[in-house]
Amino acid sequence: VHIILGNRDLVKLRFPSEVAIEEPWMPIWDSRAKSYEDFLEEQRLEVNRISRVKWLLHCTMGCQDTTFNTRKTELACLHGHASDEDVVNSYLTSVDPRAADPWMLDFIKLGQIAVIIDDTLFVHGGIQDESAGYVPGDSTLYESVPEWVHAINTWKDRQIVEYESDPMFRVGEDGSLTRGAHQLILYGTPHYGKRTVIYYNPFVDGNPVQRSAHVRTWLEKSQINRLLSGHQPHGQSPTVVRHPATGLLVVTADTSRSNANGSKVLNPANNRGAALSIVRIIGDCLFIQGETNDGQQHGCRLHVDPNKDTMPDALVGRQLTDNSWVKTVMRHSDDLKVTIARGKGFKVEVSDISVQQACLRLKSEYGWGGAFAIQLQDIDADEIFPAETTDEACLPEEEVLSPRRYQRSYNFDQAQFDEAETYLFSFNGVMLDPATEQGKKIVDNINNMIKKGKRVIFISNDSTMSRKSFFKKITNKFGVQLHESVEGMMKRPSTTKRQANGYHPSSSVCLSQESVVTSAFTCAWFLKSAGIKKPFVVGYGNGLIDEFAVEGIDDYFATVDKNGQQKPEFLQPVTAQNILDIVRQAPDIDAIVVGWDHQLTALTIAVAAQYLRWSMELGKPIPIIACSMDVGGILGRTPEDFDIPHFAGRKVRTLGIGTMSHAICSCVRPPRHAINVGKPSQLFIEHLRRPMDEGGLEVDFTKAVMIGDNMNTDVELANRAGMKSVLVLSGVTSAEDFDRAVRMSRMMIPDSQTPKSFPTWVIDTFANVET
């Protein structure tokens, strides 16, 4: 048995000296601590040992206000009765070297600050640059982890010897108060800053982070493959970080605040609930096994060599593009899902997602291909549909659980914006009429960025446009010099590889493939990748038809002809005969595709619904693929001099593809979910990030910025992919819309915009940016 000392162990050494001293000693590491006098006045207590201990616990040691009474209850269980004075004596005698049974002091004497077992290092808080190899009072910065462990534990033992000889305050050589083990006590507090491995929060804004290159190297030189700690609560299961560069496993195994609503009947301080986790190490494998508050089983097995991990366990400890982390694998019989978590301050947003969805959303540095590669033909809409989230606690030990609201600035940062290498532009709402001053300035800004070697990509959920027609619109009508942007990509090794395979970047088709993406293309790409043989296509115009041709898809049944014009049979009334006549034309449909349809009819919806329902009844359900899930869009504005004055200057809205596909899905029971291939779906992101030699655009999201006008598509896509984003107020989102969303979010209204749809920066128009 090895005892790892934590801050709540060492803090108890303070009791003898701080209860005995006449003038209360204020902790030097916390200038905000409530004074003894204020505490007495607030609690209406008298000056005595009892109130002094209560003040120490509640105001300087980070304990809950139930701690004193909890100890009193414990003593009563042991001895049949207990008084407040008994509680004081229990704290004092437990660490008094002169007492008959100083059991807490004996515990600390046996304990160690750090322990190595085989290739695993154990500490209470964690390791960072300043604490790696550091020992208080020692000029040596230890490069060997075993030597450091020996030195830090030897220093702790010397401190305890000092404490046993004199646990009370005395005046030191510099005139300040000191005592035996004074530096050891301070080492377990924030006083030592980043130099302590005991009092250390490994999370940033509630999220785990990788250890620095210095720490990884320090551990690696001593063949330390795993670092285990506690100290920092983080939801209902241990938090794992697998470091892609070295395979280092860092596990933070504290679930002490897994349920703030846990029963307080027997223990008023119960914030743990029923959640339980066990972390075991057997040879080269680390096992996590546990149960959540609602009784669900979870667990994983992680090898020191990440290449020997098996799916889905291999996902644990890896980060997704929206900066959430995979925490554990939920064992729902045969239905395996992974739990992901993303912190925000003192809360952790937790949800369970499919293994497929996690693979799609992995950051490239955490895995590409291999075990994490998925086959698009295996994707199920219900598997990748956004999961519901719940909030769990992520509190520093000294914090009391209480709601906090974080306010932030959305002011544009030109310097950070300029650091990016790739800029993705939404078209509608960002690009304004090039005949206007603002529209011309926006084009000039983008062209200036291209001249500086920046990569520019335009993306759109408009399924009526192919990439080729979209490219021509941007370059010919608006004057954006996308040709030059593409030329900068031609020197990439992956592009050279594609050239060797017959890729010719000089053609307009290839130019458009590198610089624009529409949902018409992502739809065609998905159909081909998923092995769809004959889709029923609801749409308008040539966008989908043209992209099908590029992808070699020539067997489909559409509501439009080869020229993109509506077929007359779909404009008829809804009758059983009309439905049957249309179905007879294509009885072998294996998917429904929904694009933007200017002339969507009830008959079209009815035909699509028959295909869905009949396939389900036959036990061979077919997927429905939506080119976006936009609820609606903006067609324009009414003139300021509109002849109906109270409608002047109003946005003219229309329904979106999401509404159209929902109308079809709702016709069957149970309702189906459509597979979204437009913004902000993971499939759209998948195409953006895939290597160019695999048909993707190879966007490095860590060096990219998204510029768009829609919080629910453009900004959410950026956040899901891990990009920075600029929200322009010149399109679908007005200044009033954004202000309203911020107010609702701060008021914590459930239906308000979630953090995933809030941008990095907000500007009126891209014309205001200096490029």
N, C-alpha and C positions, 0 to 999 in steps of 0.2 A: 504494500500500500504506500503510495506517495501522496503527500499532502501539498497542494499548490496554494500558497498564500495569496489572499486577495485583499482589497482595500478594506473590506468590512471585518477582516481579521485584525489587521494591524491597527485600525482606528481604535480598537478597544484598549490599547496600551495608553490611551490618553486619559482614561477615567481617574486613576489615582491622583495625578498631578492637577488636573483641571477641576476636579471636585474640591480639592483641598485648598487651592489658591484663593486668597481673599478677593482680589479683583479679577473678574472673569477674563479669561484669555480668549481673544478673538482669533479665529483661524486666519493665518496670514495669506492663505491661498484664495480666500473668498471675501472680497470687500463688500459684497452685497448681503452677507449673513446678518440676520436680525440680531440686534443686541439683546443681552440678558434683561436689561431694564425694559425694553419694549415688549419682550416676551412676557415678563411678569405682569405688565399693565394689560396686555391683550388677554391673557389667560386668567387674570385676577388671582395671582398666586403670591405667596410670601417668599421672602429670601430664606432659603434653606437648601439642604442637600438634595431633597426630592425635586424641587423646582429646577435646581442646577442640572441634574441628570436629564430631566425632561427637555430642558433647553438644549443641552448638548446633543441629544438624540434627534430632536425635531428640527433644529435650526443650523447645526454645524456638521452633522454626520450623514445627512441625506436620508434619514429614516422616515417612514410614514408616521403620522400622528397616532397610529394605533400601537406603536412598538412597545411603549412602556407598559400598557395594559396587557399586551400579548404576553410579555415576560411575566407579569403578575399572574396571569391565568396558568402559565406553564408551572410556575412555582407552586401554585395551589394544587395542581394535579399531582405534583411530586410529594408535597408535604401535608396536604389536607387543608391548608389555609396559607394566606400570604398578605402582607401589608405593603404599603408603598416603601417603607423603610427596608423591608426584605428585598425589594427589587433593587434598591440602591446598593445594598450590601452584596447582592449577587453579582452585580457588575464589578464592584470594587475588588472583592475577594477572588474573582475568577482570574485576575491578572496581577494580584499582589504577591510578589515573591516571598513575603513573610507569612502569607496565609497557609492554613493547613492543607488546603486543596486548591491551588491555583490552576485549575484544569484548562482554562483558556490559554494561559501562559505556556503550559506544557504543550498544548496543541501548536502554538506558534513556534516553540522551540523545535518541534518535530518537523514542522513545515519547511518548504523550500520555495524560493522565488522562481526557480526554473528547474526543470527536470528533463533529461534526455533518456528515452527508452528506444534502443535500436536507432532507427532513422527518424524518430519523431521528437520534436521539441514541444514541451508543455509550459505555458505561462498563463497568468491570469488574464491579462489584457491583450497583449500583442506586441509585435516588434515593428519599429520604424527606424528610419535612418539614424536618428539621434540616440536611440536606446541600444542599437545593435553594438555589442561589445563594450558598452559603457558600465562602469561600476563607480558609484559615488565615492569621492575622495581618492580615487586611484587614477594616476596620470596615464596608465596604460589603456589603450583602446584595443581590446582583444580581437584578433582576427580569427581565432579558432573558437567555434561555438562551445565545445566541451571545456576549454580553458575559461571562457567567460562564465559558463554555468558554475564551475567550481569557485571562481573568484566572487561572483555575486552572492552565492550561498554562504561562503566563508565570511564575507562582509556582514551579511545578515546575522550570523552567529555572534560575531563580535559586538554588534549593536545590542543583541539580547543580553550578553554578559554585562554590558554597561547598564542596561535597564535594571537587571537584577541587583546591581550594586546601588543604584540610585534612581528610582522611578519618578522622583519628585522634581519640580522646577528648581533651577538655580540660575544665578546670573553668570553668563558666559564671559569669555575674555573680551568679546566685543561689546559687552554691556547689555546684550539682549538675553531674554530668558531661553534656557535650554534645559535638557533633561536626558536621562539615559534613553537610548534608541530614538532620540529626537529626529535624526536624519532618516531613520527607517520609517518612522511615522510619516514624515513629509514625503518619502518616496512612494507611499501609498495614497497620495493625494494629488490634486492638480498642480501643487507647488513645483514639482519637478518637470512640469511641462511634457515635452516630447522625449525626455530622457528616461522615463519610467516605463517598465513593461507591465506594471500592475494597473495603474490608472490610465487606461488608454482606450479611446473609442475608435474601433476600426472602420466605422461607417461615416460617410459624408452625406449629409442631408438624408439620413436613413438608408443609404445604399452602401453595400460593400464595395471595396475597391481593391485592385491588385496591389501587392506589395511592390515597393520600388525596385529598380534594377540593383541598387546597392544592397538591399536586404536579401533579394533573391540570390545574388552572388555570394554574400556572406554565408547564407545557409548552405548553398550548393557546395562551397569549398569544404565544408565539414560533412558533406553527404547527408544533410538534413532534407528529407523529402516531404515532411508533413509538419505543420505548425498548428497546434490546437490551443484554443483559449476559451474563456467564458466572458464574464464581466458585462457584456453589452446585450441586453434583450433584443430579439429580432423575430417576433412572430411565434408560431407554434412548432417550428422545426429548426434544427441547426442550419446555419448559413454556411455554404461552401463556396470557395473561390478556387477554381482550377486555373493555374497560370499557364497560358499557352506557350510561353517561351521556354519554360523549364519543366512543366508538368507539376510544379509545386502545388500541394493541396493545403489550403488554409481553411480551418473549420472553426467557426465561432458557435459554441454550443451552449447558449443561454436562452431558455424559453420561460424565464421567470415572470414575464408579463404576457403570457399567451392568451389570457382571457381576463380583461379588466372587469367583466361582469360575473366572474366566478362567485360561487356561494360564499357569503360572509357570515353565515350562521355560526359555524364552528371556529372560523378564523377571519376576523375583520380585515386582515391584511392580505387575504387570498386574491391575488391577481393572476394565478397560474391556471386555475380551472382543472380540467381533467387531462389536459395535454401532457404527454410523456414521450421522451425520446431517449434512446440509448445509443451511444457511439462506442463501437468496439474496433479494436485493431487486432487482426490475426495475420501475422506474417506480412505479406506485401499488400494486403487488402484492408481497407477501412469500410466498416459496415455501419450504416445508420438505420435504425429501426424504431418506429414509434407509432403513436396514435394521436389523432387530433381531438379537439374538444367534443366533436360530434361523433366520435367513435370510429372514424375512418383510419385504415391502416396505411402507413407510408414507409418507404425505406429505399435504400440503394446500396450498391457495392461498388467501391472505387479502388482501382489498383494504383500503385505508385507510378506505374507506367500507363499513361492515358491511352496508349495504343492497344492495351489489353482490356480496356473497359468494353462492356457490351451494351447494346441499346436495350431499353431507353436510359439505363443508369448513366451512360456516358455523357448525357446532357447536363447532369447535375454539376453546378459550379460554373456554368458557362453563361455568358451574357447575350441578351437578345438585342436586336437593333433599336428597340425603344428604351434601352438601358435597364430593363428589368433583368432579374437573375433567376435561373432555374434552381429551386431549392431542394426539391425531393421528388420522388415518383410515388404517385397515389396508386395503391393496389386495389382497384375496384374489380375484383375477380379478373376476367379477361379484358376488361376495359381499362387499359393503362393510360393514365394522364400524368402530366408533370405539373407541379405547383410552381408558379412564377411569382416573384415579388418585386415591387418597385417602391422604394421609400419616398416619403415627402415629409421632411421634418420628423415629427414624433409618431407618424403613422406609416404603416406599410400596406400598400394596396396589393392584395393577393388574389390570384385566380388560378383555376386549373384549366390547362389547354391540352390539346392532343399532341402526341409525339410529332405528327406531321407538321403541325403549326409551329412547334418549337424549332424544328429543323429548318423550316422556311425562314424563320425570323432570327436565326443565329447570326451574330456578328461574324464577319468573314475571318477575323483573327482567331475565333474560337472553333473554327471547323468549316471546311468546305469540301464537299464530295465525300468519298469514303463511306464511313458508317452513317454520316449525316445526310447523304444524298437521298432524295425522295423521288419517286416516280409520279409525275403529274397525273397519270391515268388512275392512280390510287386515291386521289384527293376526293374527299366527300365534303359537300358544303357544310354539313352539320359539324364536321371535324374542325374546320377552319373558321367557323363563325365566331365573332368576338365573344369571349366568355364573360360571365358576370363576375364582378370583383367584390371583395370584402376588405374591410380595414382591420389590421391588427396593430398592436402597439410596438413601437421602437423607441424606448426611452432610455436615456442615460440613467444610471442607477440613482443619481442624486435628484432626479426630476420627479415631481408628482404628476400623475396622469391628469392632464387638463387640456381642453381644446385650445389650440393656438392657430391663428390665422397669419399666413405669410403674405406680405405685400411685396411686390417687386416692380421694377421699372421696365417699361417696354421701349425706352428711348433707343434710337438707332445708334449703333457703335460702328462708325466707319472703319476704324482700324481692324476690328475683328472681322467685319464683312470682307475686307480686302484680303485677308489671309487665306480665304478659300481658293481652291483650284477649279472647282466645277460649280456652275450655277444653273439650277433647273427653274425654268420659267413656266408658270401656267399662262395660257394665252388670254382667255376671256377675263376681262377685269383688270389685267395688268397692262396689256397693250391697248393704247387708246388710238383714236383716229389719227393716222400719220399726217393728215392735212392740217391738224391743229398744232399749236406751239408745244403743248405738253406731249402730244403723241410723237412729234418729231424729236423732242428732247429724250424721250424714253428710248427711241431707236438709236440715237447718237450715243447714249450711255452704254447700251448693250454693245454697239460696234466698238466703242473705246475699250471695253473689257476684252473683246475678242482680239483686238490689236495688241493688247498687253499679254496675250498668250493664255487667257482664261478660256476654259471650255464652257460652251453655252449649249444647253439642251432645252427644247420646248416640249412640254407634255400636255396632253389634253384628254378629257373624257368624252370628247365629241366623236361618236362612232360613225358619223356620216363622212368623216374625212379619213383618207388613207394617209400614210406617212408622206407619200409623194405629193399629194395635193396640199397637205398641211405645210410641207417644206416650201412649195411654190408660193403659197399664200404669204408666208413669213418673209421670204426673200424677195419676191417680185412685187407684191403689193405694199409691204411695209418697209422693205429695204434693209432688213437685217442680214449681215454678211456671214451667214452660217457656213458658207464654203470655207472661209478662212479658219473658222473654229474647228471644222472637221480635219483640215490639213494638219493641225497640231496633234491630232490623234494618230496620224498615219505612221509615226515613228515608234509606236509602242510595239514591243516584241509580239504580243498577242495578235496585233493587227498584221504584222509581217507574216505570222504563221497563217493567218487567213488568206493573205495574198498568195501564198504558196499553194493554197488549196483552190485557187481560181477566183479569189475576191478581188474586184477591180474598183477601187475607191473613186475613180474619176467619173463613174456613171452617176446620174442624178438619183437613181434608186438607192445606190450605196451611200451617197452623201446624206440622203434623208434618213437612212437606217442608223446613221451614227449621231444624228443631231435632233431628231424628233421622235416622239412616241405618242401614239393615240391608242385609245382603248379598242379601236377596230383591229389594230395589229396585235395587241396583247391577247385579244380574243382568238384570232387566227392562230397565233403561236401556241396558246393553250390547247386549242382543239387538236392541232397536229401532235403536240407532245403527249396529250392524254389519249390519243388513238381513237378519237371520235370519227366514225365512218360517214354518218349522214345526219347533219343537224337540220332542224327546222329553224329558219332564221327570220326573226321579226325585226324589221328595220326600214330604213329609208335612205335613198342615195346610194353612192357607189363605194363608200368607205369600206364596209365589210367585204363586199364582193371583190374589190381590188386586192385587199390584203389576203383573201382566200386564194386568189390567183397566184400571188407571190409565194405563198406557202405550199402551193400545189394541191389545194383543196378544191376539187371540181365537182364533187358529188354532194349537193345540198339541196334543200327545198326552202325557198324564200318567199316572202310576201312581196318582193320586188323582182323585176325582170333583170336581164343582164345590163340594162342601161340605168338601173336604179329607180325605175318608175314603178308605182304601185300596180300590182296585178288586180284586174277588175273583180275577180271572184271574191277577194277579201273585202270588197266594199258593199257586199250584199247584206241583207238582214240576217239575223241569227235564227236559223231554223235547223232542225235535225238533218233535213236533206242536204242543206248547204254545207253543214259540217262534214257529213259523210262523203259528199262529193269531193271536198278538198282532201280529206284523209286518204281517200282512194288513190290520189295522185302520188302519195309517198307513205306507204304503210310501214316502212322499215326505219323510221326515225329513231336515233339513239341519243339525242340531246336537243334541248331547246336553247336557242341563243336569242337574247333580247338586246337590241340596240335602240338607238333613238328613232322613233317612228312618228313622223309628223301627222300621219293619218291613221293612227291606231284605232281599230274598230272593235266592237264587242265580238264580232265574228272571229277576228284574229285571236283574241283572248280565249274564246271558247275552244277553238281548234287546239291551241297550245295546252289548255287545261285537259282536253281529252287525251292527248298524248301522255301527259304526266299521270293522270289517273289510271288509264288503261295499263300503262307500264307497271304501275304499282300493284294493280290487281293481278297481273300476270307474274308477280314476284321478280320482275326485272326492272326496277325503278331507273329512270333515266335522269341525268342531271339537267338543271337549268342554269345557264351561264349568262350573267348580266354584264354588259359593258361598263356599267357603273351602278352605284346604289344611290346616286343623287336623287333626293326627294323632288327637287325642282330646280329651276334656273331662271335667269333674268333675260328677257328678250329686249328690253330697252326701258325707256321712261316716257311717261306722258309729257307733252310739252308744257312749259310754264304757263302758256296762254291757252291751255286746253279749255274747250267750251263747257266743260263741267268743272267749275272752279275748285270744288273740294277734292277732285281727283288729279289736280294739276301737280306735276313734278313727282308723280308716284312711279315706283318700279312696276313694270309689266312682267308678271311671273307666269311660268308654265310648269307643267309637271315634268319630272325627270325620269330617267330610265329605271331608277330604283322604285318609283311609284308604279311604273308599267309592269316590272317583273313581280312586284308584290301583288298586283292585281291577279296575275296568273297563279302565283303560289298559293294565294288565299282561296282558290277555287277547289283545292283538294284538301282532304283530311287524312292524317294530320297535315297542317300547312308545311310546305317545303321551304327550305332556305336556298336562295340562289348563290352560286359561286361568283363572287365579284372579281372581275379581272381589270377593273379600272382603279383610279385613285380612290382611297388610299390603301387598297388591298395589298396583302402580302405577295400575291402573284405579280402585281404591278412592280412592287419593290424588288421581287425576285429577278425580273427581267433587267431592271436598272443595275443590279449589283453583279449579275453573272459575268464571268470573263468574256471578253469579246470573241475568243475562239470557240465559245459555246453559244454564241448568238446573242449575248447580253451587251450591255453598254459599259460594264466594268467601272461603275461609279464608286469611288471611295467616299462613303458617307461621312467619314470623319473630317473630310476636307471639302465638303459640299454645302451649299446653301439653297434652300427652296424659296422661291418668290411667288406668292399667289394671293388671291383675293378671297379664298374660301377657307374658313376655319376647320370645317368638317371634312374637307378633302385635301387641300394643299398643305395646311399646317399639320393636320393629323398624319399625313403621309411623312412629312419631315420628322415628326416626333417618333413615329414607329420605326423609321429607318435610322434614327440617331443623328439627324442633320440639324443645323441651325435653320431658322426660317424668318422670312420677312412677310408680314401681312400688309398688303396695300389696301387702302380704304377707298380705292377708285372703282371697285367692282361690286360684287354681291354683298360684301360686308361694309357697312357704313360706320362712321365714327360712333353714331348712336348705338348701332348694333353691338359694337365691341365694348363700349362703356357699359351697356346693359349686361353683357355676358360677364364682365369683370365684377360688377356689383353683385350679380346673382351668385357667382362663385364664392365671393367673400362672405356672403350671407349663408353659404353652405346649402343653397336650395338644390334638392336632388336633381331636378330637371335642367339645371344650368349646364353650361359647357364644362366638360371635364378637363383636367390639366393636359390631357393628351392633345387637345385641340387649341391650346394657347401657344402663341408664337414666341420667338426670341425677341423680335423687334416689330414695331408698328410704325408705318409711315403713311402719309396721305397718298402719295403716288411715287412711282419709281423715277419720275422726272426730277424728284428732289435729291436723288442720290448723286454724289460726285464720283465719276469714274475716270 
